């Protein structure tokens, strides 16, 4: 079957994976509490801006590079990318959250591909506590290991990020369920375009700073009341 990778891709990118993704808003809770995200229009704008100006140049770009490094079996490059990702995540909560999500993702999928050389090497690095295990890096590793085409893996990565933000917005703003579905439906063309552009990203643009998002994530640490870990 030509699309034999589809089941593995749906599994890898499943928002319902038991890794704790639902416990993180990545700063959205701050935007809601200060009134910057307060309705369907502002929620849609927040999600689009996060995808186009944050995730595109950071997590998605690093995921693609991790995929390429895994295909080449370049464990040193993977370590360097993991370290770069750690350095780029200034806010403590999203940095620690990414590490926890990545490690849990690794624990799930390493059970099915433990014979792969890169997975074996990464296992030894985890035991030696020489990795941060950021989610985007681990996702890229297993997408390559499971032989999922890069463009489809990238599209699913963006979809996973989008549906997470939509779900959080529905809970936090709050929005109606159909409002959330409207936002997600009209993102589909954006997700496809983002996936294509991420495959030809200029390496010098990786890590583009997003001060506004980072500040809201830092402010989240000191909110008086909160539902999310970030």
N, C-alpha and C positions, 0 to 999 in steps of 0.2 A: 504493500500500500504506500502510495507516494507520501501521504501525510502521517506516516507511522510515528512521527515525533509528537503529534498533537496531544495525545494523552499525557505524555511526560511534561510537555509545556504547561498544560492546564494544571497539572499537579504542582509544578514548581512555582507558578505564579498565582496559585490559589490564595485569595485574600483571607480564607478561613483556615489556613495552615496554623497549627497550634504553636506559634512562635511569639505571640504577644503583640502583634501589630496593632490590634484594636485598642491598646492601652496608651498609644502615643498620638498626639494631635500635631506634633512638630510646630508648635507655636500658634496654631489656629485658636486655641483657647484664649490666648492673650488678645488676639485680634477681636474676638467676640466680646470679651469683657470690657475692652476699651471702646467698643462701639464701632470699630472700623469695618467689621463684617457683621451685618445686622439683618440682611434679607437675601432673597434669591439673587439679586443683581450683584451685590457686593461679594457674596459667596462665590458666584461664577467668576468674577474678576480675580478674586484671591487665588482660586484654583488654577486659572489660566496663567496668571503671572508666576505662580510657583512652578508650574510645568515648564514654561518657556524661558524663564530667567534664572531659575535656581536648579531644578533637577536636570535640565538639559546640559548644563555646563559642569555639573558636579557628579551626582550619583550615576546618572545614565551614561555620562562620558566615561567614568571610571569602570562601570560595568562592561562597556564595550572593550576597553583596554585589558581588563581582566580576562575576558573571553579570548581575545587574541593571544594573550600570554599563555593561557592554558592550552590552546591549540598547538602552540610552539613548545610546550613543556617547559616554559621558562619560569621556574619557581622564584628566582631572584627578582624578576620583574614583578611577580605577584606580591612578594613581600614589600617591594618599594611602593607599589600602588596602594597596598593596605596602609602603609605608613603615611603616604600622601593624603589619603582619605582621612585618616585620623587627625592630621595637621589642619586640614581644611574645615573640619567641623569644630568651630570655636566654642559654641554653646555646649556646656557640659551635658545637659539632658539629652540632646539629640546625638551627641557623640557616644555616650554610654548606651543609649537606646539602639543605635545602629550596631554596636558591638554585640549586644545581647540578641538582637534579631538574627544577626549573621551566624552566631555560634549555634543558635537553636536550629536554623536552617541547615547548617552543616551536620548537626547530629541526626537530622532526619534523613538527608540524602546520601550521606557517607555510608549508610547501612546498605545501600543498593549499588554502590560503585567503589567499594573499598579496594578493588583490585587495580584501579587506575593509579598510575605512578604519581600524578600530581596530588591526588587525594591522599595517598599514602604519605607523601612528603609533608603535606599540610597537617596531617594528623600528628606527625612527629613535632612539627613547629608548635602546634597547640599544646602538646604535652610539655614542651620546653618553655611555654609561655612567651613565645617569640612572635606571636601574631595578635592583631586586634580583632580580626574576623568581621570586618564591616560587611553589612548586608549586601551592598552592591557588588563587592568583590566576590563573596561566596556565591551569589546568584550567577555572576558571570562564569565562575569556575564550573558550576554544575550544568549550566546551559551548554557549555562547550563539551563537558564530559558526556552528557546525554545526547550529544550530536543534534541539538536543536539549532536550526538555521539562525544566524545572528539577527537578521531583520525581524523575524517572528519573535525571538527572545526579547528583543528591544521593545517591540510593540506591546508585548505582554507585560514587560516591566513598567512601561508608562501607564498601561491600563490599571495595573495593580496600585500604582501610586495615586491615580485619579480616583479610583473607586474608594480608596481609603480616605481621601480628603472629602469626597462627597458624603460618605457615611458619617464622618465626624461633623461635617457642617449640618447635616440633617438633625443630629443629636444636640449640637451646641447652640445653634442660632435661636430657636430650632426652625427647621423648614418642614414642609409637607413632604411625604414620601414621593409624590409625583414631581415636586420641585426638584428633588435630588435626581430623579430619573431624567428629567428634562436637561439638567446641567450635563449629566453623563452622556446622554444621546448626542448633544450638539458638540461634544468634545471629540467625537470619533475621527473627524477629518484632521483635527489638530494632532491627535495621537499618531496617526499615520505619517503626517508631515514631520513631526518631531522624531519619529523612529528613523525616517530616511535621512534627516539632517544629522542625526547623532552618529551615523555611520561614517560621515566624512568630516567630523569635527576637527578643527585646527587644534593641534596639541597645545599650542600656546594659550588657548582660551579655556582649557580645562582648569577648574577651580575658580572661575569668575566669582568675585565676591558679591554677596547679597546682604548688605548691611541691615536693611530693614527687617528681613526675615530673621537674621541672627539676633538683632536686638529684642524682637518679640519673644524669641526662644529663651533668651537670657532673663527677660522680665518674668517669664513663666515660673522660674524657680522661686519667685517671691510673691506669687499671687496669694491673696488671703484664703481663697477657697478654689479648689480645682478638682476636676474629674479625671484628668489624664496625667501621665508621668512626664510628658513633655509638651 
